[in-house]
Amino acid sequence: MGTYETMLFTPVMPPNKLFKGEYPVTVWISDDANKIPLKIKAKLVVGALHMDLVEASGIRNK
């Protein structure tokens, strides 16, 4: 997909049975007109979740 300037978000999560810790989710969003979620990491009670965007189509703002 290339290289993008990104914004990094770590939302505060209320206590629950799925996520571990106060800031368990980290989201990288492209810092352009499209605001594409490029990467997500989450600390789960059992293990972790890592998602990376590998392909996108139909992007309106290039």
PyMOL Python script that loads the backbone (N, CA, C, O; Angstrom):
from pymol import cmd

cmd.read_pdbstr("""\
ATOM      1  N   MET A   1       0.818  -1.203   0.000  1.00  0.00           N
ATOM      2  CA  MET A   1       0.000   0.000   0.000  1.00  0.00           C
ATOM      3  C   MET A   1       0.852   1.253   0.000  1.00  0.00           C
ATOM      4  O   MET A   1       0.360   2.315  -0.380  1.00  0.00           O
ATOM      5  N   GLY A   2       2.087   1.177   0.402  1.00  0.00           N
ATOM      6  CA  GLY A   2       2.917   2.359   0.428  1.00  0.00           C
ATOM      7  C   GLY A   2       3.149   2.875   1.831  1.00  0.00           C
ATOM      8  O   GLY A   2       2.881   2.183   2.813  1.00  0.00           O
ATOM      9  N   THR A   3       3.651   4.106   1.918  1.00  0.00           N
ATOM     10  CA  THR A   3       3.950   4.741   3.191  1.00  0.00           C
ATOM     11  C   THR A   3       2.992   5.908   3.401  1.00  0.00           C
ATOM     12  O   THR A   3       2.746   6.689   2.482  1.00  0.00           O
ATOM     13  N   TYR A   4       2.458   6.022   4.597  1.00  0.00           N
ATOM     14  CA  TYR A   4       1.507   7.075   4.924  1.00  0.00           C
ATOM     15  C   TYR A   4       1.896   7.763   6.226  1.00  0.00           C
ATOM     16  O   TYR A   4       2.447   7.135   7.130  1.00  0.00           O
ATOM     17  N   GLU A   5       1.608   9.053   6.314  1.00  0.00           N
ATOM     18  CA  GLU A   5       1.638   9.744   7.593  1.00  0.00           C
ATOM     19  C   GLU A   5       0.406   9.248   8.333  1.00  0.00           C
ATOM     20  O   GLU A   5      -0.658   9.101   7.731  1.00  0.00           O
ATOM     21  N   THR A   6       0.535   8.985   9.635  1.00  0.00           N
ATOM     22  CA  THR A   6      -0.591   8.437  10.376  1.00  0.00           C
ATOM     23  C   THR A   6      -0.887   9.222  11.651  1.00  0.00           C
ATOM     24  O   THR A   6      -0.052   9.963  12.170  1.00  0.00           O
ATOM     25  N   MET A   7      -2.106   9.028  12.127  1.00  0.00           N
ATOM     26  CA  MET A   7      -2.519   9.514  13.438  1.00  0.00           C
ATOM     27  C   MET A   7      -2.672   8.272  14.303  1.00  0.00           C
ATOM     28  O   MET A   7      -3.151   7.240  13.833  1.00  0.00           O
ATOM     29  N   LEU A   8      -2.272   8.368  15.545  1.00  0.00           N
ATOM     30  CA  LEU A   8      -2.311   7.230  16.463  1.00  0.00           C
ATOM     31  C   LEU A   8      -3.348   7.493  17.545  1.00  0.00           C
ATOM     32  O   LEU A   8      -3.326   8.537  18.197  1.00  0.00           O
ATOM     33  N   PHE A   9      -4.261   6.532  17.734  1.00  0.00           N
ATOM     34  CA  PHE A   9      -5.318   6.652  18.734  1.00  0.00           C
ATOM     35  C   PHE A   9      -5.243   5.485  19.707  1.00  0.00           C
ATOM     36  O   PHE A   9      -5.061   4.338  19.299  1.00  0.00           O
ATOM     37  N   THR A  10      -5.382   5.781  20.987  1.00  0.00           N
ATOM     38  CA  THR A  10      -5.463   4.754  22.025  1.00  0.00           C
ATOM     39  C   THR A  10      -6.637   5.110  22.930  1.00  0.00           C
ATOM     40  O   THR A  10      -6.456   5.793  23.937  1.00  0.00           O
ATOM     41  N   PRO A  11      -7.842   4.652  22.581  1.00  0.00           N
ATOM     42  CA  PRO A  11      -9.016   5.012  23.372  1.00  0.00           C
ATOM     43  C   PRO A  11      -9.028   4.343  24.746  1.00  0.00           C
ATOM     44  O   PRO A  11      -8.522   3.235  24.919  1.00  0.00           O
ATOM     45  N   VAL A  12      -9.611   5.033  25.707  1.00  0.00           N
ATOM     46  CA  VAL A  12      -9.795   4.475  27.050  1.00  0.00           C
ATOM     47  C   VAL A  12     -10.981   3.517  26.977  1.00  0.00           C
ATOM     48  O   VAL A  12     -12.050   3.879  26.484  1.00  0.00           O
ATOM     49  N   MET A  13     -10.788   2.297  27.467  1.00  0.00           N
ATOM     50  CA  MET A  13     -11.849   1.296  27.436  1.00  0.00           C
ATOM     51  C   MET A  13     -12.360   1.066  28.849  1.00  0.00           C
ATOM     52  O   MET A  13     -11.569   0.960  29.786  1.00  0.00           O
ATOM     53  N   PRO A  14     -13.674   0.988  29.009  1.00  0.00           N
ATOM     54  CA  PRO A  14     -14.205   0.655  30.336  1.00  0.00           C
ATOM     55  C   PRO A  14     -13.862  -0.788  30.681  1.00  0.00           C
ATOM     56  O   PRO A  14     -13.623  -1.593  29.780  1.00  0.00           O
ATOM     57  N   PRO A  15     -13.835  -1.127  31.946  1.00  0.00           N
ATOM     58  CA  PRO A  15     -13.537  -2.519  32.323  1.00  0.00           C
ATOM     59  C   PRO A  15     -14.513  -3.486  31.651  1.00  0.00           C
ATOM     60  O   PRO A  15     -15.726  -3.273  31.665  1.00  0.00           O
ATOM     61  N   ASN A  16     -13.962  -4.553  31.061  1.00  0.00           N
ATOM     62  CA  ASN A  16     -14.800  -5.549  30.406  1.00  0.00           C
ATOM     63  C   ASN A  16     -14.080  -6.893  30.403  1.00  0.00           C
ATOM     64  O   ASN A  16     -12.949  -6.998  30.878  1.00  0.00           O
ATOM     65  N   LYS A  17     -14.728  -7.906  29.876  1.00  0.00           N
ATOM     66  CA  LYS A  17     -14.182  -9.271  29.892  1.00  0.00           C
ATOM     67  C   LYS A  17     -13.398  -9.624  28.638  1.00  0.00           C
ATOM     68  O   LYS A  17     -12.861 -10.728  28.553  1.00  0.00           O
ATOM     69  N   LEU A  18     -13.313  -8.721  27.656  1.00  0.00           N
ATOM     70  CA  LEU A  18     -12.628  -9.026  26.408  1.00  0.00           C
ATOM     71  C   LEU A  18     -11.230  -8.415  26.336  1.00  0.00           C
ATOM     72  O   LEU A  18     -10.270  -9.092  25.970  1.00  0.00           O
ATOM     73  N   PHE A  19     -11.119  -7.129  26.687  1.00  0.00           N
ATOM     74  CA  PHE A  19      -9.846  -6.423  26.578  1.00  0.00           C
ATOM     75  C   PHE A  19      -9.136  -6.351  27.919  1.00  0.00           C
ATOM     76  O   PHE A  19      -9.763  -6.393  28.978  1.00  0.00           O
ATOM     77  N   LYS A  20      -7.790  -6.241  27.850  1.00  0.00           N
ATOM     78  CA  LYS A  20      -6.945  -6.240  29.043  1.00  0.00           C
ATOM     79  C   LYS A  20      -6.308  -4.867  29.226  1.00  0.00           C
ATOM     80  O   LYS A  20      -5.602  -4.396  28.334  1.00  0.00           O
ATOM     81  N   GLY A  21      -6.543  -4.221  30.355  1.00  0.00           N
ATOM     82  CA  GLY A  21      -5.922  -2.937  30.653  1.00  0.00           C
ATOM     83  C   GLY A  21      -6.817  -1.752  30.314  1.00  0.00           C
ATOM     84  O   GLY A  21      -7.906  -1.908  29.761  1.00  0.00           O
ATOM     85  N   GLU A  22      -6.325  -0.555  30.663  1.00  0.00           N
ATOM     86  CA  GLU A  22      -7.111   0.660  30.433  1.00  0.00           C
ATOM     87  C   GLU A  22      -7.008   1.147  28.989  1.00  0.00           C
ATOM     88  O   GLU A  22      -7.967   1.707  28.458  1.00  0.00           O
ATOM     89  N   TYR A  23      -5.849   0.939  28.345  1.00  0.00           N
ATOM     90  CA  TYR A  23      -5.624   1.355  26.959  1.00  0.00           C
ATOM     91  C   TYR A  23      -5.261   0.129  26.115  1.00  0.00           C
ATOM     92  O   TYR A  23      -4.129   0.042  25.637  1.00  0.00           O
ATOM     93  N   PRO A  24      -6.171  -0.809  25.919  1.00  0.00           N
ATOM     94  CA  PRO A  24      -5.804  -2.054  25.252  1.00  0.00           C
ATOM     95  C   PRO A  24      -5.794  -1.981  23.728  1.00  0.00           C
ATOM     96  O   PRO A  24      -5.207  -2.846  23.078  1.00  0.00           O
ATOM     97  N   VAL A  25      -6.426  -0.976  23.149  1.00  0.00           N
ATOM     98  CA  VAL A  25      -6.545  -0.909  21.689  1.00  0.00           C
ATOM     99  C   VAL A  25      -5.732   0.270  21.167  1.00  0.00           C
ATOM    100  O   VAL A  25      -5.808   1.374  21.706  1.00  0.00           O
ATOM    101  N   THR A  26      -4.949   0.025  20.107  1.00  0.00           N
ATOM    102  CA  THR A  26      -4.197   1.065  19.426  1.00  0.00           C
ATOM    103  C   THR A  26      -4.579   1.024  17.958  1.00  0.00           C
ATOM    104  O   THR A  26      -4.558  -0.039  17.337  1.00  0.00           O
ATOM    105  N   VAL A  27      -4.934   2.191  17.393  1.00  0.00           N
ATOM    106  CA  VAL A  27      -5.383   2.268  16.005  1.00  0.00           C
ATOM    107  C   VAL A  27      -4.546   3.316  15.280  1.00  0.00           C
ATOM    108  O   VAL A  27      -4.387   4.437  15.763  1.00  0.00           O
ATOM    109  N   TRP A  28      -4.006   2.937  14.103  1.00  0.00           N
ATOM    110  CA  TRP A  28      -3.285   3.852  13.236  1.00  0.00           C
ATOM    111  C   TRP A  28      -4.209   4.194  12.065  1.00  0.00           C
ATOM    112  O   TRP A  28      -4.679   3.301  11.360  1.00  0.00           O
ATOM    113  N   ILE A  29      -4.470   5.504  11.858  1.00  0.00           N
ATOM    114  CA  ILE A  29      -5.347   5.970  10.788  1.00  0.00           C
ATOM    115  C   ILE A  29      -4.559   6.923   9.908  1.00  0.00           C
ATOM    116  O   ILE A  29      -3.808   7.761  10.408  1.00  0.00           O
ATOM    117  N   SER A  30      -4.730   6.795   8.584  1.00  0.00           N
ATOM    118  CA  SER A  30      -3.984   7.646   7.658  1.00  0.00           C
ATOM    119  C   SER A  30      -4.350   9.111   7.879  1.00  0.00           C
ATOM    120  O   SER A  30      -5.518   9.455   8.060  1.00  0.00           O
ATOM    121  N   ASP A  31      -3.331   9.963   7.862  1.00  0.00           N
ATOM    122  CA  ASP A  31      -3.515  11.392   8.095  1.00  0.00           C
ATOM    123  C   ASP A  31      -3.685  12.112   6.760  1.00  0.00           C
ATOM    124  O   ASP A  31      -2.902  12.996   6.411  1.00  0.00           O
ATOM    125  N   ASP A  32      -4.717  11.721   6.024  1.00  0.00           N
ATOM    126  CA  ASP A  32      -5.051  12.358   4.759  1.00  0.00           C
ATOM    127  C   ASP A  32      -6.566  12.484   4.674  1.00  0.00           C
ATOM    128  O   ASP A  32      -7.259  12.234   5.660  1.00  0.00           O
ATOM    129  N   ALA A  33      -7.084  12.862   3.527  1.00  0.00           N
ATOM    130  CA  ALA A  33      -8.537  13.067   3.391  1.00  0.00           C
ATOM    131  C   ALA A  33      -9.323  11.769   3.516  1.00  0.00           C
ATOM    132  O   ALA A  33     -10.515  11.808   3.820  1.00  0.00           O
ATOM    133  N   ASN A  34      -8.688  10.621   3.290  1.00  0.00           N
ATOM    134  CA  ASN A  34      -9.395   9.340   3.320  1.00  0.00           C
ATOM    135  C   ASN A  34      -9.622   8.795   4.727  1.00  0.00           C
ATOM    136  O   ASN A  34     -10.624   8.121   4.968  1.00  0.00           O
ATOM    137  N   LYS A  35      -8.712   9.075   5.661  1.00  0.00           N
ATOM    138  CA  LYS A  35      -8.810   8.570   7.045  1.00  0.00           C
ATOM    139  C   LYS A  35      -9.005   7.053   7.066  1.00  0.00           C
ATOM    140  O   LYS A  35      -9.970   6.557   7.648  1.00  0.00           O
ATOM    141  N   ILE A  36      -8.095   6.324   6.435  1.00  0.00           N
ATOM    142  CA  ILE A  36      -8.173   4.865   6.333  1.00  0.00           C
ATOM    143  C   ILE A  36      -7.560   4.232   7.580  1.00  0.00           C
ATOM    144  O   ILE A  36      -6.441   4.588   7.951  1.00  0.00           O
ATOM    145  N   PRO A  37      -8.260   3.302   8.240  1.00  0.00           N
ATOM    146  CA  PRO A  37      -7.628   2.565   9.351  1.00  0.00           C
ATOM    147  C   PRO A  37      -6.588   1.597   8.776  1.00  0.00           C
ATOM    148  O   PRO A  37      -6.939   0.623   8.111  1.00  0.00           O
ATOM    149  N   LEU A  38      -5.310   1.874   9.038  1.00  0.00           N
ATOM    150  CA  LEU A  38      -4.225   1.094   8.445  1.00  0.00           C
ATOM    151  C   LEU A  38      -3.781  -0.079   9.311  1.00  0.00           C
ATOM    152  O   LEU A  38      -3.374  -1.118   8.792  1.00  0.00           O
ATOM    153  N   LYS A  39      -3.858   0.085  10.627  1.00  0.00           N
ATOM    154  CA  LYS A  39      -3.372  -0.957  11.532  1.00  0.00           C
ATOM    155  C   LYS A  39      -4.130  -0.870  12.849  1.00  0.00           C
ATOM    156  O   LYS A  39      -4.460   0.220  13.318  1.00  0.00           O
ATOM    157  N   ILE A  40      -4.405  -2.033  13.442  1.00  0.00           N
ATOM    158  CA  ILE A  40      -5.060  -2.096  14.743  1.00  0.00           C
ATOM    159  C   ILE A  40      -4.360  -3.165  15.577  1.00  0.00           C
ATOM    160  O   ILE A  40      -4.111  -4.272  15.101  1.00  0.00           O
ATOM    161  N   LYS A  41      -4.046  -2.827  16.814  1.00  0.00           N
ATOM    162  CA  LYS A  41      -3.505  -3.793  17.778  1.00  0.00           C
ATOM    163  C   LYS A  41      -4.368  -3.745  19.020  1.00  0.00           C
ATOM    164  O   LYS A  41      -4.764  -2.669  19.468  1.00  0.00           O
ATOM    165  N   ALA A  42      -4.661  -4.917  19.580  1.00  0.00           N
ATOM    166  CA  ALA A  42      -5.473  -4.979  20.789  1.00  0.00           C
ATOM    167  C   ALA A  42      -4.915  -6.040  21.725  1.00  0.00           C
ATOM    168  O   ALA A  42      -4.564  -7.139  21.297  1.00  0.00           O
ATOM    169  N   LYS A  43      -4.837  -5.697  23.013  1.00  0.00           N
ATOM    170  CA  LYS A  43      -4.440  -6.660  24.043  1.00  0.00           C
ATOM    171  C   LYS A  43      -5.715  -7.299  24.572  1.00  0.00           C
ATOM    172  O   LYS A  43      -6.565  -6.618  25.146  1.00  0.00           O
ATOM    173  N   LEU A  44      -5.847  -8.598  24.380  1.00  0.00           N
ATOM    174  CA  LEU A  44      -7.023  -9.315  24.846  1.00  0.00           C
ATOM    175  C   LEU A  44      -6.719 -10.021  26.147  1.00  0.00           C
ATOM    176  O   LEU A  44      -5.554 -10.169  26.517  1.00  0.00           O
ATOM    177  N   VAL A  45      -7.746 -10.456  26.841  1.00  0.00           N
ATOM    178  CA  VAL A  45      -7.552 -11.191  28.090  1.00  0.00           C
ATOM    179  C   VAL A  45      -6.724 -12.443  27.819  1.00  0.00           C
ATOM    180  O   VAL A  45      -5.850 -12.799  28.610  1.00  0.00           O
ATOM    181  N   VAL A  46      -6.998 -13.106  26.704  1.00  0.00           N
ATOM    182  CA  VAL A  46      -6.221 -14.282  26.295  1.00  0.00           C
ATOM    183  C   VAL A  46      -5.605 -13.956  24.939  1.00  0.00           C
ATOM    184  O   VAL A  46      -6.294 -14.033  23.922  1.00  0.00           O
ATOM    185  N   GLY A  47      -4.323 -13.594  24.902  1.00  0.00           N
ATOM    186  CA  GLY A  47      -3.636 -13.331  23.644  1.00  0.00           C
ATOM    187  C   GLY A  47      -3.723 -11.879  23.215  1.00  0.00           C
ATOM    188  O   GLY A  47      -3.942 -10.974  24.021  1.00  0.00           O
ATOM    189  N   ALA A  48      -3.539 -11.685  21.895  1.00  0.00           N
ATOM    190  CA  ALA A  48      -3.552 -10.342  21.322  1.00  0.00           C
ATOM    191  C   ALA A  48      -4.084 -10.413  19.899  1.00  0.00           C
ATOM    192  O   ALA A  48      -4.127 -11.481  19.288  1.00  0.00           O
ATOM    193  N   LEU A  49      -4.486  -9.260  19.383  1.00  0.00           N
ATOM    194  CA  LEU A  49      -5.024  -9.152  18.034  1.00  0.00           C
ATOM    195  C   LEU A  49      -4.188  -8.131  17.279  1.00  0.00           C
ATOM    196  O   LEU A  49      -3.955  -7.028  17.774  1.00  0.00           O
ATOM    197  N   HIS A  50      -3.731  -8.497  16.072  1.00  0.00           N
ATOM    198  CA  HIS A  50      -2.970  -7.602  15.211  1.00  0.00           C
ATOM    199  C   HIS A  50      -3.605  -7.638  13.828  1.00  0.00           C
ATOM    200  O   HIS A  50      -3.723  -8.703  13.223  1.00  0.00           O
ATOM    201  N   MET A  51      -4.015  -6.469  13.326  1.00  0.00           N
ATOM    202  CA  MET A  51      -4.608  -6.388  11.987  1.00  0.00           C
ATOM    203  C   MET A  51      -3.865  -5.322  11.193  1.00  0.00           C
ATOM    204  O   MET A  51      -3.636  -4.216  11.683  1.00  0.00           O
ATOM    205  N   ASP A  52      -3.485  -5.667   9.946  1.00  0.00           N
ATOM    206  CA  ASP A  52      -2.832  -4.734   9.043  1.00  0.00           C
ATOM    207  C   ASP A  52      -3.618  -4.680   7.743  1.00  0.00           C
ATOM    208  O   ASP A  52      -4.019  -5.722   7.225  1.00  0.00           O
ATOM    209  N   LEU A  53      -3.845  -3.492   7.210  1.00  0.00           N
ATOM    210  CA  LEU A  53      -4.491  -3.342   5.920  1.00  0.00           C
ATOM    211  C   LEU A  53      -3.473  -3.699   4.848  1.00  0.00           C
ATOM    212  O   LEU A  53      -2.373  -3.147   4.834  1.00  0.00           O
ATOM    213  N   VAL A  54      -3.824  -4.612   3.952  1.00  0.00           N
ATOM    214  CA  VAL A  54      -2.882  -5.020   2.913  1.00  0.00           C
ATOM    215  C   VAL A  54      -3.312  -4.541   1.528  1.00  0.00           C
ATOM    216  O   VAL A  54      -2.492  -4.486   0.611  1.00  0.00           O
ATOM    217  N   GLU A  55      -4.588  -4.194   1.367  1.00  0.00           N
ATOM    218  CA  GLU A  55      -5.053  -3.734   0.055  1.00  0.00           C
ATOM    219  C   GLU A  55      -6.299  -2.880   0.242  1.00  0.00           C
ATOM    220  O   GLU A  55      -7.121  -3.141   1.121  1.00  0.00           O
ATOM    221  N   ALA A  56      -6.427  -1.856  -0.595  1.00  0.00           N
ATOM    222  CA  ALA A  56      -7.620  -1.008  -0.566  1.00  0.00           C
ATOM    223  C   ALA A  56      -7.990  -0.644  -2.002  1.00  0.00           C
ATOM    224  O   ALA A  56      -7.121  -0.440  -2.850  1.00  0.00           O
ATOM    225  N   SER A  57      -9.271  -0.569  -2.253  1.00  0.00           N
ATOM    226  CA  SER A  57      -9.724  -0.154  -3.590  1.00  0.00           C
ATOM    227  C   SER A  57     -10.875   0.835  -3.423  1.00  0.00           C
ATOM    228  O   SER A  57     -11.500   0.897  -2.364  1.00  0.00           O
ATOM    229  N   GLY A  58     -11.146   1.594  -4.455  1.00  0.00           N
ATOM    230  CA  GLY A  58     -12.224   2.562  -4.422  1.00  0.00           C
ATOM    231  C   GLY A  58     -11.947   3.775  -3.559  1.00  0.00           C
ATOM    232  O   GLY A  58     -12.880   4.418  -3.078  1.00  0.00           O
ATOM    233  N   ILE A  59     -10.672   4.099  -3.355  1.00  0.00           N
ATOM    234  CA  ILE A  59     -10.319   5.255  -2.535  1.00  0.00           C
ATOM    235  C   ILE A  59     -10.678   6.525  -3.305  1.00  0.00           C
ATOM    236  O   ILE A  59     -10.273   6.686  -4.457  1.00  0.00           O
ATOM    237  N   ARG A  60     -11.418   7.407  -2.691  1.00  0.00           N
ATOM    238  CA  ARG A  60     -11.917   8.611  -3.367  1.00  0.00           C
ATOM    239  C   ARG A  60     -10.879   9.709  -3.477  1.00  0.00           C
ATOM    240  O   ARG A  60     -10.763  10.349  -4.522  1.00  0.00           O
ATOM    241  N   ASN A  61     -10.124   9.934  -2.419  1.00  0.00           N
ATOM    242  CA  ASN A  61      -9.151  11.039  -2.405  1.00  0.00           C
ATOM    243  C   ASN A  61      -7.748  10.474  -2.533  1.00  0.00           C
ATOM    244  O   ASN A  61      -7.292   9.747  -1.650  1.00  0.00           O
ATOM    245  N   LYS A  62      -7.072  10.791  -3.598  1.00  0.00           N
ATOM    246  CA  LYS A  62      -5.707  10.266  -3.795  1.00  0.00           C
ATOM    247  C   LYS A  62      -4.691  11.356  -3.710  1.00  0.00           C
ATOM    248  O   LYS A  62      -3.496  11.098  -3.851  1.00  0.00           O
TER     249      LYS A  62
END
""", "prot")
cmd.dss("prot")
cmd.show_as("cartoon", "prot")
cmd.util.cbc("prot")
cmd.orient("prot")
